[in-house]
């Protein structure tokens, strides 16, 4: 969606339909567009005051949630129903499974493999022999979590499961 307010309204409508379809009680559904980058400037004209109410920075999120709680103080659903709703949402959840490489027309053989430096992004950084220390030849940074970051890349790009030899190949570890 080009307009985040339309997107969140669409999601609200979808959730309302899902609650009805699953014979769950209708609960008040508030919508917000939360901007996570604190340096983003949010401007609104006098003709569209709804924007200043519905589009906020992350720093205002807690205050906004508290104002929603104060507005709707009466108990709409019991804790039991809320637990049932939570379990049903988790049960019905279908994770998005997107093949990133296929989506962007990239072959696995075209990927730059190895452990990359999280500071300067050079590839590959090397593991000192007989130790768990990784060092970047370019900036001399010694990141502790570099292999984990690269394994997360593997999970997102290739597949979420891995064999014993695949990480060695992907991380370029002999």
N, C-alpha and C positions, 0 to 999 in steps of 0.2 A: 504494500500500500504506500502510495506517495504521501498520504496524510496519516500520521500516527493516531490522530483522534478518530478517524474513520476505522482504522484497524482495531483499536481497543473497543470501539462500539460494536464492531462485527464479532469480536471475541466474546463480548458480554452477551450478545444475542445467541451465539452458539452455546454458551454455558447455560443460559435460560432454557433453551430447547433441550439440552442434554438432561437437565434436572427434571423437566417435565416428562421426557421419554422414559427416564428411570424412576418415575413416580416418587420423586423426592420433593420435600417442601421447598417452596420458593423463598429464597433468602434475599435480603437486600444486597445488590451487587453494585459496588462503586467502581468507577473506572478512573485511571490516571495514566498519564504518560510521564515516565520518570526518566530524566536525562542524567546519565551517570557522570558525564564529563563536567566538572565544576566550572570550567572556563567557558562553557557554552553560554551564549547570551540569548535569553528568551525575551522576546519583545512581543507586545500585544497592543493592538489599536483599541481605542475606546469603543469601537463598534463591535469588538469581539471579546468581551470580558470573560467569557467561558474559557478562553485559552489560559488566562492567568490562574484559573481555578483547577483546570484539568492537566496542565503541563507544568511540572515542577522539577527542581533539581533534587538529586538524591538526598542532600542534606535536610530537606524539608519532609522527607517521607515519614519518619517517625511521628512528627507533629501532625501530619495529615491523617495518619492511621488513628492517632489518638482523637482527633476531631470526629472521625467516622464513628469511633466507639462511643463518644459522648452523645452523638446524634441518635444512635440506635441503641439505647440502653436496655430496652426490654429484651427478654430472652425470646428469640424467634424459634430456635430449635434446641432440643435438649442435647446434653453432652453425648448421650447414647446415639442420637441421630447424627450428630457431628462425626462421631467415630465411624458410624456406618458409611457416611458420605466419604470420609477419608479413605476407608478401605476400598470402597467402590471405585473411587478415582484412581487409586493405585492399581487396582485389578484391571480396569479398563484402559489404562495408559498403554499406548503403543509407541515405543521409542522411534524417533525419526531415524531411518537408516538410509543415509544418502551416500552414494559412492562418489566422493569428492573428485577422484581422479577422472572417472567417467564423465561427471558433470562438466568438468572443464577441459576435457579432451587431452588429459595428460597420461602418458604411459608410465608405469612403475619404474621402468628402466631410465626414465628421464629425471627421476628424483635425485637430488643431491643428498647422499647418505653420509652417515657419520654423526658423531656427537658435535653439535654446534655450540659455540661460545654464546652464552646468554647475554654477554656484555657487548661484544663487537660483531657477533653473528658469523664469524669465520668458521670454515669447515676444513677438515675435522680438527677438533682438539684431541690431544693424545693423553693416554693414561700412562702414568709413570709405571715402569715395570715393578711388579710385586708390591703394589700399593693400591689404595683406592683414591689416589689423588689424580685429578685431571688438570691439565694445564694448557692454556691457549698460547700457541707459538706467536701469535700476532700481538696480543695485549698483555700477556702473562697472567691473566686472570685465572684463578683456581676455583671454579665453581663446584660445590658439593653435589648439587642436584642436576647437573648437566645431562647425565645419561637418562635420568627419569624424564626430563623435559623431552628429550629426543624419542624416548619410548612412547610418550603420550602422542607425539607427532605420528609415530608408526601406527598407533591405535586409531587415530583420526583418519589417516591417509590410506593405510593398507587394510587392516582389519583389527578388531578389538581383542582378538585372541592371538596367541603367539606360541610358536614351538620353541624347543631349546636352541636350535641353530639360527633361527630367523633373527633374533636380536643381535647375534654376533655379526651376521652379514650386514644388517641395517646400520649398526653402530660402528662398523669397520673395526671390530676387535678380532685379532688373530686367535 
